[in-house]
Amino acid sequence: SFAYFTIKDRLPQILTRVIDTLHRHKNEFFEEHGEKGVEAEKRAISFLSKLRNELQTDKPVTPLEDELPDAALWNQYLDYQRNLSSGNGEPSWFQSPWLYVECYMYRRIHAAVAQNPPIDNFDVFKEGKAQNFFESQEAVIALCTYFQELLKNIKDLDEKQLQEELFKLLQVSLWGNKCDLSFSAGEDSSQKSSPLQSLENMMPYILVNDMEKLWSVLVNAKKRNTGKSNVRVDIILDNAGFELVSDLVLADFLLLSKLAGEVHFHGKSIPWYVSDTTKHDFNWTIKQLQSANHMWMSRCGINWEGNLKKGVWVYRDHMFWTLPHDFSSMAEVAPDLYADLQKSNLLIFKGDLNYRKLTGDKKWEYTVPFHQALNKFHPAPLCSLRTLKSDTQVGLKPGQGEKIQASEPEWMVSGKYGVVQFDAAL
């Protein structure tokens, strides 16, 4: 399976790159922290080399030994996995659910650094994320320019035109999800050209297209909420870089078209899956845009900083997003987060990992309804914007998956296909 290939090849590659990154920063650690910095770097590398060895030789998954706030939850989850294997021995790297061991690896990478002050705040993936952003400059410029031009006459757009623009920006945000560094094991995956040019050609690759339903939810929420509270949209973020910019453009459009009154962004509280967005990445991206020497880029950055200051944009992170649990256990494991999401009028989940956690990462029949696969996770109307990079997919029409499978055996993992998949939460 694709899971096997991931554990066997991609994850060791990612670990090797992390070790290499720490090694390359040795001098910087020395300059900043003296010998202590170098000692910390050595300890982190030895911890990670041991981890790579455990992975490659299919050792049992071991409990976390650090003092970080989520350690107890992780260790409880390991017990849960032990019980699942019903006496078949300890869960090990190649004998466990893919979602679990992949998340576990990233948590161990975090521990390797976090447990070794004074380098404990070092993000081993930061360089790759920054590089992805800079290498996607042309696409970022094209998108910011398009958006700023659109804003000049946004007040004159009728409902049909507003809907068309929303659908365009949803698609840009969907295909922005192709830029995923954990998928390419850290190799370049930046967005080189303007995605707006190719939307028409990409349409046939959207396997489930529920954009009309999203539009209805927003329009109806707006009608219901006149004069009362704001319509709130939440975006559960995926990758930093170009994808994040496409999400920010979508979020600003929702505000300026008055389809939403506030947008809440949810990112990761620790570096995760190579290119996932942390608070630092979120703020850094807005700062980069602000200080860009391109008029429309900096205009976007300045406006977005303003949205944060005014409180119409809110960024938050929560430990739950970097736990191994799928979302059906959120109400139990993170009731505070679940209660917060219930206040939203629409939740937009970006990317493949979120899709895997929404559907429990199971080997579903393609035609199983999305609502059923969510396994009672229905805090609010929700939508998944996801390009397929793992072999889990539900909600297809009878024969749809089989037909593509016949001509493209890799269709579920190539990132070529996408879904805009909606559930009404009723």
KABELMO-V746766 format. One record per backbone hydrogen bond with DSSP energy under -0.5 kcal/mol. CO is the residue of the C=O (numbers start at 1). NH is the residue of the N-H. If there is no record, write none. Layout:
co=(CO/CO)
nh=(NH/NH)
This chain:
co=(1/2/3/4/5/5/6/9/10/11/12/13/14/15/16/17/18/19/20/21/22/23/25/26/27/28/29/30/33/34/34/35/36/37/38/39/40/41/42/43/44/45/46/47/48/49/50/51/52/53/54/55/59/68/70/71/72/73/74/75/76/77/78/79/80/81/82/83/85/91/92/97/98/99/100/101/102/103/104/105/106/107/108/109/110/111/113/116/119/122/123/125/126/127/128/129/130/131/132/133/134/136/137/138/139/140/141/142/143/144/145/146/147/148/149/149/150/151/153/154/158/159/160/161/162/163/164/165/166/167/168/169/170/171/172/173/174/175/176/178/179/180/181/182/184/190/191/194/195/196/198/199/200/202/203/205/205/208/208/210/211/212/213/214/215/216/217/218/219/220/221/223/225/231/231/232/232/233/234/234/235/235/236/238/240/241/242/243/244/245/246/247/248/249/250/251/252/253/254/254/255/262/263/263/264/265/265/266/267/268/272/273/273/275/277/278/279/280/281/282/283/284/285/286/287/289/294/295/296/297/298/299/300/301/302/303/304/305/306/307/307/307/312/314/316/318/319/320/326/327/329/330/334/334/335/336/337/338/340/341/346/346/347/347/348/348/349/351/352/353/354/355/356/357/357/359/362/365/366/368/369/370/371/372/374/376/381/382/383/383/384/384/385/386/388/390/397/397/399/400/401/402/403/404/404/408/410/410/412/417/418/418/419/420/421/423)
nh=(5/6/7/8/9/10/11/13/14/15/16/17/18/19/20/21/22/23/24/25/25/26/29/30/31/32/33/34/36/37/38/39/40/41/42/43/44/45/46/47/48/49/50/51/52/53/54/55/56/57/59/58/93/71/74/75/76/77/78/79/80/81/82/83/84/85/87/86/88/61/95/101/102/103/104/105/106/107/108/109/110/111/112/113/114/115/116/119/122/124/126/129/130/131/132/133/134/135/136/136/137/140/141/142/143/144/145/146/147/148/149/150/151/152/152/153/153/154/156/157/162/163/164/165/166/167/168/169/170/171/172/173/174/175/176/177/177/178/179/180/181/184/186/185/187/192/139/197/198/199/202/203/203/205/206/207/418/210/420/214/215/216/217/218/219/220/221/222/223/224/225/226/228/261/262/345/346/264/236/348/237/266/350/277/243/245/246/247/248/249/250/251/252/253/254/255/256/257/259/260/258/233/265/314/235/267/316/237/318/279/276/182/275/240/268/282/283/284/285/286/287/288/289/290/291/292/298/299/300/301/302/303/304/305/306/307/308/309/310/311/312/313/263/265/267/321/322/323/329/330/333/334/337/338/339/340/341/342/343/344/234/348/349/383/236/350/385/355/356/357/358/359/361/327/328/362/364/368/396/395/373/374/376/375/377/378/347/423/349/385/386/421/351/419/415/392/400/401/403/404/405/406/407/407/408/411/413/414/390/388/207/208/386/210/384/382)
